[in-house]
Amino acid sequence: MLAKNKINIYDYSDYRNFLLDFYELEKSLDSSFSYRVFAAAVEMDASLLLKILQGKRHVSTKSIESFVQFFRFKEGKAEYFRELVAYGKAKTDDQVRKHFETLQKMRPAACRELDEARYRYFQQWYYPMIRSALDVFDYCGPEYAAALGDSCIPKLTATQVQSAVDALLQLGLAHKQNNGRIVPTEAHIKTKEHWLSASISDYQKSITELAQRSIAETPKEERDISTLTMALDSSQIQKIREILAETRKSIVKVVNAMPSQICDSVYQLNFQLFPMMKKKD
């Protein structure tokens, strides 16, 4: 198998992507390599292997060791592969978070740096806020971190501000202009990583807590918090979601039309729609 030495398991956080990339690379090097050959080598039915490579099925606990032996993984890589499978199968946010963080500890630093920056961006509520703040605040380096942190609500430390700016620069979400000022870019993070839903849940919890604090700490004229409790036909909930989506788009258009030079604040807008009672059948 020529591809075994050309592909690094530590570059992956999805074991099925690893297996698929290995298959395609091996096929390009050896035209006789097929799903059937691969499946036989790992003692698996070819149709099941195909479904695994397509992301439709998972490797069973029993079959994990067949893959470990096939790739001749040493103990470190073998344990990493086992953890990858456990991570891929994780269902709850806590399980996803636990396995992802374990994987990150097992990876060489060079392989995990960018993934950790992405993970922090979605997990820390103030990273997106600092990105928007760079449109408002003339930030030219670490010596400005304390002043920016002092302007935030709630206040942030200089260390928190600088860690956010460093991550934004690393992810291409901010860049330094010729005059030294750091400003946001138009780039967006595109990821389909398994950890994303768990991180967004953490982010949403933090933002909800900030909204609660704002009721007591922010003057009424500087905020707008309203509630609406209503009886609904739950089968029609998608219509409400579509209205909310259109509302978000309309607000974004208004905000995008505002030149950054005239902006002096960063606001957080939350939409919350959730069931409070459901009649039993």
Secondary structure, 3 states (H helix, E strand, C coil): CHHHHCCCHHHCCCHHHHHHHHHHHHHHHCCCCCHHHHHHHCCCCHHHHHHHHCCCCCCCHHHHHHHHHHHCCCHHHHHHHHHHHHHHHCCCHHHHHHHHHHHHHHCCHHHHHHHHHHHHHHHCCHHHHHHHHCCCCCCCCHHHHHHHHHHCCCCCCHHHHHHHHHHHHHCCCEEECCCCCEEECCCCCCCCCCCHHHHHHHHHHHHHHHHHHHHHHCCHHHCCCCCCCCCCCHHHHHHHHHHHHHHHHHHHHHHHCCCHHHCCCCCCCCCCCCCCCCCCC
